Amino acid sequence: MPRFFVRKEQIDDTIVHIHGDDAHHIARSLRMAVGERITVCDMQRTEYLCELCSFDGEREVCARIISSQVMNTEPPFAAHLYQALPKGDKLDTVIQKAVECGVASVTPFESERCVVRCKPEQEEKRTERRRRIAAEAAKQCGRGCIPEVLPTCDFDQMLRRAAAVDLPIFCYEGDDTVPLRTLLRPHLAQLQGSTPSVSVVIGSEGGFSQREAALAREMGFLMAGLGQRILRTETASSFVLSALVYELEL
């Protein structure tokens, strides 16, 4: 059944008002008609079974709420991914898979060893495209909300934002790291009974410099090793997020 996300203000008593691209998708791409059913999520973990009741061309589609239920597809933690800019279209894959693994937000950033650099004149367009990727992934995997995708920031900005959580994890292949499992379990045990917030910081293809790792240590990040094999940058985030799901959800 087709799935769509709306804001709470788009729900008027028993009627859901769907606008923009989603209205066009229902009317033109899916060629749906009055009486057919869709699933709507309100971005606040409530899911509605709805029946289409009216079309205003491609501008607005209205659907009548048949039933509702609280969703259980959101993880019991808030994971914020900070991904150093990778080459090519790898960031698209990172965002898609991170959404499937339950991430709450994704923030790209520049580090010393990034080959790709942020182009300010293209950033708005690229961020919007990344948000569409996140939205499509959220629909496909049955999420209760669309994770936020933020514009690219620099390394120092990333550190400040990523440090302001319960569990800031800096993934590093250098010395003086702690295996991920050894790091996670005692810290998560201290946070039982709450919804822990976690930052996951992943480097680009060249990893992080020693200077960057030293800055992260100074700011209190937990330096995590990801095993005996070197993971690709587009694999590492899903690896860590899957470990969080295993420890806290499965």
LUMKE-347759 format. One record per residue: residue number from 1; x, y, z of N, C-alpha, C in turn; residue in three letters. Coordinates in pm, 1 decimal. Example, Ala and Ser with C-alpha at 12.3 -4.5 7.8 and 13.67 -1.06 7.14 Angstrom:
<nodes>
NODE   n     n_c1     n_c2     n_c3    ca_c1    ca_c2    ca_c3     c_c1     c_c2     c_c3 res
NODE   1   1319.0   -569.0    780.0   1230.0   -450.0    780.0   1320.0   -330.0    780.0 ALA
NODE   2   1285.0   -225.0    708.0   1367.0   -106.0    714.0   1290.0      3.0    787.0 SER
</nodes>
This chain:
<nodes>
NODE   n     n_c1     n_c2     n_c3    ca_c1    ca_c2    ca_c3     c_c1     c_c2     c_c3 res
NODE   1     84.9   -119.4      0.0      0.0      0.0      0.0     88.8    124.8      0.0 MET
NODE   2     60.4    221.3    -89.1    143.8    342.2    -93.5    147.3    413.6     41.8 PRO
NODE   3    264.4    468.8     73.3    286.5    531.0    204.4    331.8    674.9    185.0 ARG
NODE   4    274.4    767.3    265.5    307.5    908.5    252.8    324.9    970.4    391.1 PHE
NODE   5    406.8   1074.5    396.7    430.1   1148.3    520.8    365.5   1285.8    510.3 PHE
NODE   6    301.2   1328.8    619.0    242.0   1461.7    624.7    276.5   1526.4    757.9 VAL
NODE   7    262.5   1657.4    764.9    275.8   1728.7    891.2    142.5   1723.7    965.5 ARG
NODE   8    149.9   1739.1   1096.1     28.8   1731.5   1177.9    -76.4   1832.5   1133.5 LYS
NODE   9    -31.1   1948.7   1089.7   -125.1   2052.2   1048.5   -198.6   2017.9    918.5 GLU
NODE  10   -154.5   1915.8    848.0   -224.5   1872.2    726.6   -341.1   1779.0    757.9 GLN
NODE  11   -358.9   1745.1    884.8   -469.7   1659.1    926.4   -576.8   1745.8    990.8 ILE
NODE  12   -692.1   1750.6    927.2   -804.4   1832.3    973.6   -916.6   1739.0   1019.0 ASP
NODE  13   -920.2   1712.5   1149.6  -1017.9   1620.1   1206.7  -1001.3   1481.9   1143.3 ASP
NODE  14  -1089.0   1443.4   1053.4  -1080.3   1309.3    992.7  -1031.0   1314.4    848.3 THR
NODE  15   -986.5   1431.7    801.9   -942.1   1446.4    663.3   -794.2   1482.3    658.6 ILE
NODE  16   -720.5   1412.1    572.9   -578.9   1440.4    550.3   -566.2   1512.9    416.7 VAL
NODE  17   -494.8   1625.9    417.8   -473.4   1705.5    296.5   -330.1   1682.9    247.8 HIS
NODE  18   -316.3   1630.7    127.4   -185.6   1597.6     70.7   -158.7   1691.5    -46.1 ILE
NODE  19    -41.6   1757.9    -42.8    -10.0   1859.1   -143.7    119.1   1823.9   -218.5 HIS
NODE  20    151.4   1909.0   -314.6    282.8   1906.4   -379.6    314.0   1778.1   -454.1 GLY
NODE  21    439.0   1736.1   -442.6    485.7   1620.2   -517.9    408.0   1494.3   -483.9 ASP
NODE  22    369.2   1479.8   -357.2    294.7   1359.2   -318.7    157.0   1356.7   -384.5 ASP
NODE  23     91.0   1472.2   -393.3    -38.3   1478.4   -461.3    -22.6   1442.3   -609.2 ALA
NODE  24     81.6   1495.3   -670.8    109.9   1463.2   -811.6    137.8   1314.0   -826.9 HIS
NODE  25    212.8   1257.7   -733.3    246.3   1115.4   -741.7    121.0   1028.7   -732.8 HIS
NODE  26     29.8   1064.1   -641.9    -94.2    987.0   -627.0   -180.8    998.7   -752.1 ILE
NODE  27   -196.5   1123.1   -800.7   -288.8   1147.8   -911.4   -234.3   1103.2  -1046.6 ALA
NODE  28   -104.3   1128.1  -1070.8    -50.1   1103.7  -1204.8     34.7    976.8  -1214.8 ARG
NODE  29    129.3    961.8  -1123.9    218.5    845.7  -1134.3    147.4    715.9  -1097.2 SER
NODE  30     76.8    717.5   -983.4      6.9    597.4   -938.2   -131.5    582.8  -1001.0 LEU
NODE  31   -184.6    693.9  -1053.8   -317.5    695.1  -1116.4   -423.7    636.1  -1023.8 ARG
NODE  32   -419.1    678.4   -898.2   -515.9    628.8   -801.3   -647.9    703.7   -815.9 MET
NODE  33   -753.1    645.5   -759.6   -886.8    702.0   -773.2   -955.6    708.7   -637.8 ALA
NODE  34  -1064.6    784.4   -631.8  -1145.1    791.8   -510.0  -1185.7    650.8   -467.4 VAL
NODE  35  -1170.7    624.0   -338.5  -1205.5    492.9   -285.2  -1086.0    403.2   -260.1 GLY
NODE  36   -973.3    433.2   -325.9   -853.2    353.6   -301.7   -787.9    396.7   -171.2 GLU
NODE  37   -705.3    308.7   -115.4   -650.5    333.4     18.1   -499.5    358.6     16.4 ARG
NODE  38   -456.1    441.4    108.9   -314.7    471.8    127.8   -284.4    469.0    277.6 ILE
NODE  39   -155.8    465.3    310.6   -110.0    478.7    448.7    -42.9    614.9    463.5 THR
NODE  40    -77.8    684.6    572.3    -22.4    817.4    597.8     41.1    819.1    736.0 VAL
NODE  41    159.9    877.9    747.4    228.2    893.5    876.3    238.7   1042.4    907.4 CYS
NODE  42    219.5   1076.8   1035.1    214.4   1219.2   1072.3    345.9   1273.0   1127.6 ASP
NODE  43    455.9   1199.0   1109.2    588.1   1240.3   1156.0    599.9   1238.7   1308.1 MET
NODE  44    495.5   1191.3   1376.0    497.4   1183.4   1521.9    460.4   1042.6   1568.9 GLN
NODE  45    495.3    945.2   1486.4    480.8    803.3   1520.8    336.8    754.1   1522.9 ARG
NODE  46    247.2    824.7   1454.0    111.3    774.0   1436.9     88.3    746.2   1289.1 THR
NODE  47     30.9    630.3   1261.2      5.3    587.1   1124.5   -145.6    579.7   1102.0 GLU
NODE  48   -191.0    625.8    985.8   -333.2    629.8    953.6   -361.0    548.6    827.8 TYR
NODE  49   -463.6    465.2    835.7   -516.1    400.8    715.9   -621.4    494.6    659.9 LEU
NODE  50   -605.9    534.9    533.6   -693.0    637.2    475.5   -752.0    591.1    342.5 CYS
NODE  51   -867.1    649.1    311.3   -933.7    624.4    183.3   -941.2    755.1    106.3 GLU
NODE  52   -894.5    755.5    -17.0   -897.9    876.3    -98.9  -1042.1    919.3   -121.5 LEU
NODE  53  -1067.9   1050.9   -100.8  -1205.7   1099.1   -112.9  -1223.1   1213.1   -212.6 CYS
NODE  54  -1115.7   1284.6   -248.6  -1131.4   1391.0   -348.3   -996.3   1428.4   -408.0 SER
NODE  55  -1002.6   1479.8   -532.0   -884.0   1525.7   -603.4   -908.5   1667.3   -653.4 PHE
NODE  56   -812.1   1755.3   -633.2   -815.5   1888.7   -692.5   -702.6   1894.4   -794.8 ASP
NODE  57   -724.5   1829.3   -905.5   -618.3   1816.7  -1005.5   -497.4   1749.5   -945.1 GLY
NODE  58   -381.3   1812.1   -965.6   -258.3   1761.2   -905.9   -215.6   1845.0   -785.8 GLU
NODE  59   -296.6   1944.5   -749.2   -257.7   2037.1   -642.8   -282.7   1980.7   -503.6 ARG
NODE  60   -395.1   1909.2   -488.2   -428.9   1857.0   -355.7   -510.0   1728.7   -369.4 GLU
NODE  61   -477.6   1633.6   -284.6   -554.3   1510.5   -272.9   -599.5   1500.4   -128.0 VAL
NODE  62   -726.2   1469.4   -105.9   -779.5   1453.2     30.0   -814.2   1306.7     54.5 CYS
NODE  63   -785.7   1264.2    177.7   -813.3   1125.7    214.9   -881.7   1123.0    350.8 ALA
NODE  64   -980.8   1035.0    365.1  -1055.5   1022.8    489.8   -989.8    916.1    578.0 ARG
NODE  65   -968.0    949.1    704.7   -905.7    855.6    798.0  -1003.8    745.0    835.0 ILE
NODE  66   -960.8    620.5    817.9  -1041.8    504.4    854.6  -1003.4    453.6    993.1 ILE
NODE  67   -873.0    446.9   1018.5   -824.2    400.1   1148.6   -684.2    453.9   1171.3 SER
NODE  68   -636.9    446.7   1295.1   -501.7    492.8   1326.5   -438.6    399.7   1429.0 SER
NODE  69   -306.3    402.4   1433.9   -233.3    324.6   1532.9    -96.8    387.6   1558.0 GLN
NODE  70    -46.3    367.1   1678.8     87.6    414.4   1712.1    187.4    317.5   1650.9 VAL
NODE  71    288.7    371.6   1584.1    386.2    288.3   1515.2    494.3    239.3   1610.6 MET
NODE  72    549.2    124.0   1579.3    657.8     69.0   1659.8    783.9     47.9   1577.0 ASN
NODE  73    795.6    122.5   1466.7    909.6    103.0   1376.7   1026.9    195.4   1405.3 THR
NODE  74   1011.2    290.1   1497.0   1123.2    377.9   1531.4   1208.1    313.6   1641.0 GLU
NODE  75   1340.9    323.1   1631.1   1428.4    257.5   1728.7   1424.0    326.6   1864.9 PRO
NODE  76   1461.2    254.7   1970.6   1459.6    312.3   2106.1   1585.3    393.7   2137.0 PRO
NODE  77   1639.9    458.2   2038.2   1755.8    546.4   2053.1   1752.3    648.5   1940.4 PHE
NODE  78   1824.3    758.3   1959.1   1834.1    862.5   1855.8   1978.4    866.6   1806.6 ALA
NODE  79   2001.6    812.3   1688.3   2136.8    805.6   1632.8   2155.5    915.0   1528.2 ALA
NODE  80   2261.0    993.4   1545.4   2291.5   1103.2   1453.8   2421.7   1071.1   1380.7 HIS
NODE  81   2411.2   1052.7   1250.8   2526.9   1015.5   1169.6   2595.1   1138.8   1114.2 LEU
NODE  82   2726.3   1144.6   1131.2   2810.4   1249.1   1073.2   2906.3   1181.0    976.6 TYR
NODE  83   2887.0   1204.6    848.3   2959.7   1134.6    743.1   3048.7   1231.9    666.0 GLN
NODE  84   3180.5   1205.7    668.9   3271.7   1286.4    587.4   3240.2   1263.8    439.8 ALA
NODE  85   3247.3   1369.8    360.7   3207.2   1362.2    220.4   3286.6   1256.1    145.1 LEU
NODE  86   3219.2   1155.9     88.8   3287.6   1054.3      8.8   3284.3   1091.3   -139.7 PRO
NODE  87   3353.9   1014.7   -218.8   3358.1   1039.4   -363.0   3231.5    987.0   -431.0 LYS
NODE  88   3204.3   1041.7   -548.1   3095.6    991.6   -631.9   2959.9   1002.7   -566.0 GLY
NODE  89   2877.7    899.8   -587.8   2742.1    899.7   -532.6   2731.8    812.8   -407.3 ASP
NODE  90   2845.0    789.3   -339.8   2842.6    703.7   -221.7   2755.5    759.4   -109.9 LYS
NODE  91   2748.0    891.9    -99.0   2667.7    950.7      8.0   2519.5    915.3     -9.0 LEU
NODE  92   2475.5    900.5   -132.3   2336.8    858.1   -155.9   2310.8    722.7    -90.0 ASP
NODE  93   2404.0    630.1   -109.5   2391.1    496.5    -50.7   2398.1    503.8    100.7 THR
NODE  94   2489.4    583.7    152.6   2502.7    598.9    298.0   2371.3    646.4    359.1 VAL
NODE  95   2310.7    749.5    299.3   2185.0    803.0    352.0   2075.0    698.0    346.9 ILE
NODE  96   2062.1    632.3    233.4   1956.7    532.0    217.0   1967.9    421.0    321.7 GLN
NODE  97   2086.1    365.1    336.5   2103.5    253.5    428.8   2095.6    298.7    574.8 LYS
NODE  98   2141.7    420.2    602.8   2132.5    471.9    739.9   1986.9    489.2    781.2 ALA
NODE  99   1903.2    536.5    689.4   1760.3    550.5    718.8   1699.5    414.2    748.1 VAL
NODE 100   1735.7    314.4    669.4   1684.9    179.2    692.7   1729.9    125.5    828.2 GLU
NODE 101   1846.5    166.7    873.7   1899.8    120.3   1002.6   1850.4    204.2   1119.7 CYS
NODE 102   1763.7    303.5   1094.5   1700.8    375.1   1203.9   1763.2    506.8   1243.7 GLY
NODE 103   1847.5    565.8   1161.0   1914.3    691.0   1196.7   1812.4    803.8   1215.5 VAL
NODE 104   1844.1    898.3   1303.7   1756.0   1013.5   1326.6   1793.8   1132.7   1239.7 ALA
NODE 105   1923.3   1147.1   1209.8   1967.1   1257.3   1123.8   2099.1   1219.6   1057.9 SER
NODE 106   2127.0   1284.9    945.2   2252.9   1266.3    872.8   2310.4   1404.1    842.5 VAL
NODE 107   2437.5   1423.4    877.9   2505.6   1549.5    848.9   2636.4   1520.7    775.7 THR
NODE 108   2650.2   1562.1    649.7   2779.5   1550.0    581.5   2875.7   1656.6    635.0 PRO
NODE 109   3004.6   1626.3    631.2   3102.7   1727.2    672.3   3232.0   1709.6    593.8 PHE
NODE 110   3313.2   1814.9    593.3   3444.1   1811.1    529.5   3551.1   1779.5    632.4 GLU
NODE 111   3641.7   1690.3    597.7   3758.1   1662.8    681.5   3883.6   1681.7    596.4 SER
NODE 112   4000.2   1671.5    660.3   4125.3   1700.8    590.2   4146.6   1612.2    468.4 GLU
NODE 113   4106.5   1487.1    476.6   4137.7   1391.6    370.6   4023.8   1370.4    272.4 ARG
NODE 114   3922.6   1453.6    278.2   3815.0   1445.0    179.6   3866.9   1487.9     42.6 CYS
NODE 115   3838.6   1408.4    -58.9   3870.3   1446.6   -195.6   3763.5   1542.2   -246.9 VAL
NODE 116   3638.7   1511.3   -214.8   3525.8   1594.9   -254.5   3514.1   1712.2   -157.2 VAL
NODE 117   3482.7   1828.9   -208.7   3465.7   1947.8   -125.3   3327.0   2007.5   -147.5 ARG
NODE 118   3277.1   2070.0    -44.5   3146.7   2136.1    -51.5   3155.0   2255.3   -146.2 CYS
NODE 119   3057.6   2267.5   -235.0   3047.4   2382.6   -324.2   2926.2   2463.6   -280.8 LYS
NODE 120   2948.7   2578.6   -214.4   2836.4   2654.8   -156.8   2724.8   2684.1   -255.5 PRO
NODE 121   2760.7   2710.3   -380.6   2658.5   2746.3   -479.3   2568.8   2627.0   -515.5 GLU
NODE 122   2614.7   2505.7   -485.1   2536.3   2385.2   -516.0   2477.1   2318.9   -392.0 GLN
NODE 123   2510.1   2370.8   -273.6   2475.5   2300.5   -150.3   2325.1   2289.9   -128.9 GLU
NODE 124   2251.2   2396.3   -154.7   2106.3   2391.3   -133.1   2041.1   2283.6   -220.1 GLU
NODE 125   2080.7   2278.8   -346.3   2024.8   2180.8   -438.3   2063.1   2039.1   -397.0 LYS
NODE 126   2188.4   2019.7   -356.3   2233.3   1886.6   -316.9   2165.8   1840.6   -186.9 ARG
NODE 127   2147.7   1932.7    -93.1   2081.1   1896.9     32.2   1936.9   1855.6      6.4 THR
NODE 128   1869.1   1927.4    -81.3   1730.6   1892.9   -113.9   1723.1   1753.8   -177.5 GLU
NODE 129   1819.0   1723.4   -265.2   1822.0   1591.5   -327.7   1845.5   1482.6   -223.0 ARG
NODE 130   1935.4   1507.2   -129.6   1962.6   1409.9    -24.0   1840.8   1389.0     65.1 ARG
NODE 131   1765.2   1494.5     87.9   1643.0   1482.2    167.9   1539.4   1396.6     96.0 ARG
NODE 132   1533.7   1408.0    -36.0   1440.5   1323.1   -111.5   1480.4   1176.7   -100.6 ARG
NODE 133   1610.0   1150.3   -102.1   1657.9   1012.8    -86.7   1617.7    957.9     49.8 ILE
NODE 134   1632.9   1039.8    153.3   1594.0    997.9    288.2   1444.3    971.6    295.4 ALA
NODE 135   1364.6   1057.9    232.5   1218.8   1040.7    235.5   1177.2    911.9    165.3 ALA
NODE 136   1236.1    883.3     50.6   1201.5    760.7    -21.5   1241.4    637.1     57.4 GLU
NODE 137   1357.5    642.7    120.9   1401.8    528.9    201.9   1309.5    508.8    321.7 ALA
NODE 138   1264.3    619.3    383.0   1174.0    609.3    498.3   1040.9    547.5    458.6 ALA
NODE 139    990.9    583.2    341.1    866.6    523.0    292.0    885.5    373.0    267.8 LYS
NODE 140    996.5    337.8    202.6   1019.3    198.5    165.6   1029.6    106.8    286.1 GLN
NODE 141   1095.6    154.3    393.3   1121.9     64.7    507.1   1020.9     81.2    620.7 CYS
NODE 142    919.4    165.7    602.1    814.1    176.0    701.4    848.8    257.7    823.8 GLY
NODE 143    931.0    360.8    807.2    965.2    445.9    920.4    844.2    529.1    963.2 ARG
NODE 144    846.1    573.2   1089.7    740.9    658.7   1141.4    767.9    805.7   1119.8 GLY
NODE 145    888.2    839.7   1077.2    923.7    977.9   1047.3   1034.1    977.5    942.1 CYS
NODE 146   1057.1   1093.1    883.0   1165.3   1107.8    786.1   1286.0   1165.5    858.4 ILE
NODE 147   1397.3   1093.9    862.8   1517.4   1148.9    927.4   1561.9   1279.2    861.6 PRO
NODE 148   1617.7   1366.3    942.2   1662.7   1495.9    892.9   1796.8   1481.9    822.1 GLU
NODE 149   1812.4   1549.0    709.3   1941.3   1557.5    639.8   1982.3   1703.5    639.5 VAL
NODE 150   2094.9   1733.4    701.5   2139.4   1871.8    719.1   2244.1   1909.9    614.8 LEU
NODE 151   2263.1   2039.6    590.6   2366.8   2083.4    496.8   2506.7   2046.1    545.7 PRO
NODE 152   2600.3   2043.5    454.2   2739.2   2010.2    486.0   2799.6   2115.2    578.5 THR
NODE 153   2875.9   2068.3    676.7   2945.1   2160.0    768.5   3094.8   2127.7    768.2 CYS
NODE 154   3174.0   2210.2    837.0   3317.1   2182.3    844.5   3346.9   2091.6    965.0 ASP
NODE 155   3471.2   2050.2    978.7   3508.3   1953.0   1081.2   3483.6   2005.8   1222.1 PHE
NODE 156   3521.6   2130.5   1247.4   3503.5   2186.5   1381.7   3355.8   2197.5   1419.3 ASP
NODE 157   3273.1   2239.9   1325.0   3129.2   2245.0   1351.0   3074.8   2106.1   1381.3 GLN
NODE 158   3120.0   2009.8   1304.6   3075.9   1872.6   1326.1   3109.0   1825.2   1466.2 MET
NODE 159   3232.9   1850.6   1511.4   3272.9   1805.0   1644.7   3185.0   1865.4   1753.0 LEU
NODE 160   3156.3   1993.7   1741.8   3073.4   2059.6   1843.8   2933.1   1999.8   1848.3 ARG
NODE 161   2876.1   1978.1   1732.5   2739.9   1922.5   1728.9   2739.0   1776.6   1775.9 ARG
NODE 162   2833.0   1700.0   1726.3   2834.0   1556.2   1755.5   2868.2   1526.6   1901.2 ALA
NODE 163   2937.1   1618.8   1968.0   2975.7   1596.4   2107.7   2858.3   1612.3   2203.8 ALA
NODE 164   2751.3   1678.2   2159.8   2640.3   1713.4   2250.0   2535.3   1603.8   2258.5 ALA
NODE 165   2579.2   1479.5   2286.0   2488.9   1364.7   2297.9   2532.8   1279.4   2416.2 VAL
NODE 166   2454.7   1175.8   2445.5   2490.8   1085.0   2554.0   2613.8   1001.6   2520.4 ASP
NODE 167   2623.5    960.8   2393.3   2728.7    866.8   2353.9   2791.2    910.6   2221.2 LEU
NODE 168   2898.4    991.3   2223.8   2962.8   1035.3   2100.7   3070.1    935.2   2054.9 PRO
NODE 169   3049.3    873.3   1940.4   3138.3    768.4   1890.1   3215.6    820.1   1769.2 ILE
NODE 170   3346.3    812.1   1776.6   3434.4    854.9   1667.8   3502.1    729.6   1613.2 PHE
NODE 171   3468.5    690.6   1492.1   3520.6    566.4   1433.7   3657.0    594.9   1370.5 CYS
NODE 172   3756.9    519.6   1418.6   3895.3    551.1   1381.1   3974.3    422.1   1366.6 TYR
NODE 173   4057.2    416.5   1262.2   4135.9    295.0   1237.0   4275.8    302.6   1295.7 GLU
NODE 174   4306.4    411.3   1366.7   4439.2    427.3   1424.8   4454.7    359.9   1559.6 GLY
NODE 175   4558.1    397.2   1632.0   4587.8    335.7   1761.8   4497.2    391.2   1871.9 ASP
NODE 176   4502.7    321.8   1986.6   4432.6    366.2   2107.8   4281.1    375.4   2088.9 ASP
NODE 177   4226.1    276.8   2019.1   4081.0    268.0   2006.5   4030.4    150.5   2089.5 THR
NODE 178   3900.5    148.1   2113.0   3836.3     40.3   2187.4   3741.3    -32.0   2092.4 VAL
NODE 179   3739.1   -166.6   2091.7   3644.2   -237.6   2005.6   3501.5   -189.6   2030.4 PRO
NODE 180   3423.9   -181.2   1924.9   3290.5   -124.0   1934.2   3204.7   -191.9   2041.1 LEU
NODE 181   3204.7   -323.6   2045.1   3122.6   -394.3   2143.8   3166.6   -361.0   2285.5 ARG
NODE 182   3297.0   -359.2   2308.3   3350.2   -328.2   2440.8   3312.9   -186.5   2482.6 THR
NODE 183   3308.9    -98.4   2384.8   3275.4     41.3   2411.6   3126.0     59.2   2439.2 LEU
NODE 184   3041.8     -7.0   2358.9   2897.9     15.7   2366.8   2834.7    -35.0   2495.6 LEU
NODE 185   2864.6   -158.5   2531.5   2784.5   -223.4   2635.3   2787.0   -153.4   2770.8 ARG
NODE 186   2902.8   -117.3   2825.2   2898.8    -50.5   2956.7   2833.6     87.5   2951.7 PRO
NODE 187   2855.8    160.4   2843.1   2796.5    293.9   2833.4   2645.2    285.6   2815.3 HIS
NODE 188   2598.5    192.0   2733.9   2454.8    177.8   2714.0   2386.2    126.2   2839.9 LEU
NODE 189   2456.9     43.8   2916.8   2400.0     -6.5   3041.9   2370.7    108.3   3138.6 ALA
NODE 190   2454.5    210.0   3135.4   2433.6    326.1   3223.2   2314.0    409.7   3180.2 GLN
NODE 191   2271.1    391.5   3055.2   2162.3    474.1   3000.7   2030.1    398.7   2993.5 LEU
NODE 192   2023.2    280.8   3053.3   1900.2    201.8   3050.8   1785.0    280.8   3112.6 GLN
NODE 193   1666.8    263.3   3054.9   1549.6    334.9   3103.7   1527.8    468.0   3035.9 GLY
NODE 194   1620.0    506.7   2949.0   1606.6    632.5   2876.0   1614.8    604.1   2726.7 SER
NODE 195   1598.5    708.0   2647.4   1619.0    697.0   2503.5   1752.6    763.5   2472.3 THR
NODE 196   1860.5    685.8   2465.7   1993.1    747.0   2451.7   2012.3    814.5   2316.5 PRO
NODE 197   2085.6    924.4   2318.3   2125.7    990.6   2194.5   2270.2    952.1   2164.3 SER
NODE 198   2295.3    919.2   2038.5   2426.0    868.0   1996.6   2471.2    942.9   1872.0 VAL
NODE 199   2598.2    982.6   1869.3   2659.4   1035.3   1747.6   2753.9    930.7   1690.9 SER
NODE 200   2750.0    913.6   1560.5   2840.8    821.5   1491.2   2916.5    903.3   1387.1 VAL
NODE 201   3047.9    915.7   1404.8   3130.2    997.0   1315.2   3214.1    904.4   1227.5 VAL
NODE 202   3198.1    917.8   1095.3   3263.9    830.7    997.7   3350.8    915.7    905.2 ILE
NODE 203   3472.3    871.6    879.2   3562.8    944.3    791.2   3539.7    914.6    644.2 GLY
NODE 204   3611.7    984.5    559.2   3604.2    961.8    414.2   3694.0    844.2    376.8 SER
NODE 205   3718.1    826.4    247.3   3798.4    713.3    202.6   3937.4    710.8    266.0 GLU
NODE 206   3995.0    826.4    293.3   4128.8    833.4    351.5   4132.3    832.7    503.0 GLY
NODE 207   4014.7    820.2    565.5   4009.9    819.8    711.6   4036.7    957.8    769.1 GLY
NODE 208   4070.7    960.8    897.0   4098.5   1086.1    966.8   4248.3   1102.8    988.5 PHE
NODE 209   4291.6   1227.4    995.3   4430.5   1255.1   1028.4   4452.1   1238.8   1178.3 SER
NODE 210   4575.7   1227.6   1220.3   4606.5   1217.7   1363.3   4561.6   1343.5   1437.0 GLN
NODE 211   4574.5   1457.8   1371.4   4530.9   1583.5   1433.7   4381.0   1580.6   1461.5 ARG
NODE 212   4303.3   1535.7   1364.4   4158.1   1529.5   1381.7   4119.9   1431.5   1492.1 GLU
NODE 213   4187.0   1317.1   1495.2   4158.8   1219.2   1600.6   4192.8   1276.0   1738.0 ALA
NODE 214   4303.1   1350.0   1747.2   4342.4   1410.0   1875.3   4238.7   1512.4   1921.2 ALA
NODE 215   4185.2   1591.0   1828.7   4080.9   1688.1   1863.9   3956.0   1617.9   1916.6 LEU
NODE 216   3920.4   1507.5   1852.3   3802.8   1432.8   1896.2   3823.2   1377.3   2037.4 ALA
NODE 217   3942.2   1325.5   2064.7   3971.6   1274.2   2199.4   3958.9   1386.0   2303.6 ARG
NODE 218   4014.1   1502.7   2271.1   4009.9   1615.6   2363.8   3866.8   1657.5   2396.2 GLU
NODE 219   3776.3   1636.9   2300.8   3637.7   1676.5   2321.6   3553.0   1566.8   2384.5 MET
NODE 220   3616.3   1455.6   2419.9   3545.1   1351.5   2492.6   3481.4   1243.7   2408.3 GLY
NODE 221   3515.6   1236.7   2280.3   3460.3   1130.9   2196.8   3516.6    994.7   2238.1 PHE
NODE 222   3436.3    891.7   2220.0   3478.9    754.4   2243.8   3538.2    701.7   2114.3 LEU
NODE 223   3665.2    665.5   2117.2   3736.7    625.5   1995.9   3711.8    478.2   1970.1 MET
NODE 224   3635.4    448.9   1864.4   3588.0    312.9   1839.3   3662.1    247.8   1724.1 ALA
NODE 225   3706.2    124.9   1746.8   3759.7     42.0   1640.2   3649.0    -48.0   1585.9 GLY
NODE 226   3652.7    -74.5   1455.3   3545.1   -152.0   1391.6   3592.9   -288.0   1343.5 LEU
NODE 227   3680.6   -350.0   1421.1   3723.3   -486.0   1387.4   3855.1   -491.6   1313.9 GLY
NODE 228   3889.8   -612.8   1271.4   4020.7   -637.8   1211.9   4028.3   -602.4   1063.3 GLN
NODE 229   3913.3   -580.0   1000.7   3912.7   -547.1    857.2   3883.5   -399.6    837.6 ARG
NODE 230   3939.5   -342.7    734.2   3914.0   -202.2    702.0   3785.2   -192.9    621.8 ILE
NODE 231   3687.8   -120.7    674.3   3559.5   -106.2    606.9   3561.6     13.8    513.1 LEU
NODE 232   3491.0      1.8    404.5   3472.7    116.3    316.2   3389.6    222.6    387.8 ARG
NODE 233   3408.1    347.1    348.2   3334.5    454.7    414.1   3184.3    436.9    399.7 THR
NODE 234   3138.2    382.2    286.4   2994.1    364.6    265.9   2939.2    243.2    341.3 GLU
NODE 235   3027.2    161.9    399.6   2985.1     45.3    477.5   2984.5     74.6    627.1 THR
NODE 236   3075.6    158.9    672.0   3101.2    176.4    815.5   2978.9    224.4    892.9 ALA
NODE 237   2903.4    318.8    839.0   2789.2    372.3    913.9   2683.2    266.1    937.7 SER
NODE 238   2652.2    187.8    835.2   2553.8     80.5    852.8   2603.6    -24.0    952.0 SER
NODE 239   2732.2    -48.2    952.0   2793.5   -142.9   1045.3   2769.2    -98.6   1189.5 PHE
NODE 240   2796.2     28.4   1218.1   2780.3     79.4   1354.9   2632.4     88.1   1392.6 VAL
NODE 241   2549.2    138.5   1303.1   2406.9    150.1   1332.5   2344.2     12.5   1355.5 LEU
NODE 242   2389.0    -86.9   1280.6   2338.2   -223.1   1300.7   2377.4   -276.4   1438.1 SER
NODE 243   2497.6   -240.8   1483.1   2540.3   -281.8   1617.2   2451.5   -218.2   1724.1 ALA
NODE 244   2414.4    -92.3   1704.8   2323.8    -25.8   1799.8   2186.7    -93.3   1800.2 LEU
NODE 245   2136.6   -127.0   1682.2   2007.9   -196.8   1673.8   2014.6   -330.8   1746.6 VAL
NODE 246   2123.9   -402.8   1729.0   2139.2   -532.2   1794.6   2139.1   -516.6   1946.0 TYR
NODE 247   2210.7   -416.3   1996.1   2223.8   -398.3   2139.7   2096.8   -343.6   2205.6 GLU
NODE 248   2022.4   -261.0   2134.1   1912.6   -188.4   2197.9   1772.1   -225.9   2149.5 LEU
NODE 249   1762.5   -294.6   2035.4   1629.3   -314.8   1977.8   1595.1   -460.5   1953.8 GLU
NODE 250   1688.4   -539.4   1904.7   1655.8   -678.1   1868.3   1637.3   -767.4   1990.4 LEU
</nodes>
